[in-house]
Amino acid sequence: MISTVNVSSARNRLAGLWFLVSGILFIVLFIQTLGGYYGDRVQEAWGWLLPLLLPTLSLIIGVFVADPLNKVLESARTSRFVYRLALCLSSVYLLALLVVALVGQLTKLAPLDLMKVSSLGLGPLGGLVTAAVGIFFVKKGK
């Protein structure tokens, strides 16, 4: 028997993780921006963060807005593996974004150079995360 989890509860937990960590990242970059951390290259810093977060956040919001009162999901079940995969990939990805945003002072690279270098790994990982989260949010469950 395949282990399952309630779709509605799992979606809410996954969305909560994304919105919490994304909010922290927005606040960190906002404070860094106000403090002059990026100098006159503020747009580059935000240009790094926004494409890494907004596709998945938009997907999550879109599903919630398009289907706000779907009573079927209250009892629907989906694979626990799919949920855990989406949750684990999301956690690793969001933690990596936080690390890049916060450890700029601890490296020899300039903050924007660190962001550019990190994108080499974060871009492909972000694609996998968006796919896992997308499958989880679009699939209706059983």
C-alpha positions as CSV (number, residue, x, y, z in Angstrom):
1,M,0.0,0.0,0.0
2,I,1.3,3.4,-0.9
3,S,1.6,5.9,1.9
4,T,-0.5,9.0,1.4
5,V,-1.0,12.4,2.9
6,N,-4.0,14.8,2.8
7,V,-3.6,17.1,-0.3
8,S,-5.1,20.2,1.3
9,S,-3.0,20.1,4.5
10,A,0.2,19.2,2.6
11,R,-0.3,22.1,0.1
12,N,-0.8,24.5,3.0
13,R,2.4,23.4,4.7
14,L,4.4,23.6,1.5
15,A,3.0,27.0,0.6
16,G,3.7,28.2,4.2
17,L,7.4,27.2,3.8
18,W,7.6,29.0,0.5
19,F,6.0,32.2,1.8
20,L,7.8,32.3,5.1
21,V,11.3,31.8,3.6
22,S,10.5,34.1,0.6
23,G,9.4,36.8,3.0
24,I,12.6,36.5,5.0
25,L,14.6,36.7,1.8
26,F,12.7,39.8,0.6
27,I,13.2,41.5,4.0
28,V,17.0,40.6,4.0
29,L,17.4,42.0,0.5
30,F,15.3,45.1,1.3
31,I,17.4,45.9,4.4
32,Q,20.6,45.3,2.5
33,T,19.3,47.6,-0.3
34,L,18.4,50.3,2.2
35,G,21.9,49.9,3.8
36,G,23.7,50.5,0.5
37,Y,25.1,46.9,0.5
38,Y,24.8,46.7,-3.3
39,G,25.8,50.2,-4.0
40,D,24.4,51.3,-7.4
41,R,23.8,47.7,-8.5
42,V,20.6,47.2,-6.6
43,Q,18.7,46.0,-9.7
44,E,21.2,43.2,-10.2
45,A,20.6,41.9,-6.7
46,W,16.8,41.9,-7.1
47,G,17.3,40.6,-10.6
48,W,19.0,37.6,-9.1
49,L,16.4,36.8,-6.4
50,L,13.1,37.5,-8.1
51,P,13.5,34.9,-11.0
52,L,14.5,32.3,-8.5
53,L,11.4,32.7,-6.3
54,L,8.5,34.2,-8.4
55,P,7.8,31.3,-10.8
56,T,7.1,28.9,-7.9
57,L,5.3,31.5,-5.7
58,S,3.1,32.4,-8.8
59,L,2.3,28.8,-9.3
60,I,1.3,28.3,-5.7
61,I,-0.8,31.5,-5.6
62,G,-2.4,30.6,-8.9
63,V,-3.6,27.2,-7.6
64,F,-5.0,28.7,-4.4
65,V,-6.8,31.5,-6.3
66,A,-8.1,29.3,-9.1
67,D,-9.4,26.7,-6.7
68,P,-10.2,28.4,-3.3
69,L,-13.2,26.4,-2.2
70,N,-12.5,22.9,-3.7
71,K,-14.2,20.7,-1.2
72,V,-12.8,17.6,-3.0
73,L,-9.3,18.4,-1.7
74,E,-10.4,18.3,1.9
75,S,-10.6,14.5,1.7
76,A,-8.2,13.9,-1.3
77,R,-5.0,12.0,-0.7
78,T,-1.7,12.0,-2.6
79,S,1.6,10.2,-2.4
80,R,3.6,10.9,0.7
81,F,6.7,10.5,-1.4
82,V,5.7,13.2,-3.8
83,Y,4.9,15.6,-0.9
84,R,8.2,14.8,0.8
85,L,10.1,15.2,-2.4
86,A,8.6,18.6,-3.0
87,L,9.1,19.6,0.7
88,C,12.8,18.4,0.8
89,L,13.8,20.0,-2.5
90,S,12.1,23.2,-1.5
91,S,13.8,23.3,1.8
92,V,17.3,22.7,0.3
93,Y,16.7,25.3,-2.4
94,L,15.3,28.0,-0.1
95,L,18.1,27.4,2.4
96,A,20.7,27.8,-0.4
97,L,19.1,31.1,-1.3
98,L,19.2,32.3,2.3
99,V,22.9,31.3,2.5
100,V,23.8,33.2,-0.6
101,A,21.9,36.3,0.6
102,L,23.4,36.2,4.0
103,V,27.1,35.1,3.6
104,G,28.3,37.7,1.2
105,Q,30.4,39.3,3.9
106,L,32.1,36.0,4.7
107,T,33.5,35.3,1.2
108,K,36.2,36.8,-0.9
109,L,33.7,37.3,-3.7
110,A,31.7,40.5,-4.0
111,P,28.0,40.0,-3.1
112,L,26.8,40.2,-6.7
113,D,29.6,38.0,-8.0
114,L,28.6,35.4,-5.4
115,M,25.0,35.6,-6.6
116,K,26.1,35.1,-10.2
117,V,28.3,32.1,-9.3
118,S,25.5,30.6,-7.2
119,S,23.1,30.8,-10.1
120,L,25.1,28.1,-11.9
121,G,23.8,25.6,-9.4
122,L,20.6,27.3,-8.2
123,G,19.1,27.6,-11.7
124,P,19.0,23.9,-12.4
125,L,18.0,23.1,-8.8
126,G,15.2,25.7,-9.1
127,G,13.9,24.0,-12.2
128,L,13.7,20.7,-10.3
129,V,12.0,22.3,-7.4
130,T,9.4,24.1,-9.5
131,A,8.7,20.8,-11.3
132,A,8.2,18.9,-8.0
133,V,6.1,21.6,-6.5
134,G,4.2,22.1,-9.7
135,I,3.3,18.4,-10.0
136,F,2.2,18.4,-6.4
137,F,0.0,21.5,-6.7
138,V,-1.5,20.6,-10.0
139,K,-2.2,17.0,-9.3
140,K,-5.7,16.7,-7.7
141,G,-5.0,13.6,-5.6
142,K,-7.3,10.5,-5.2
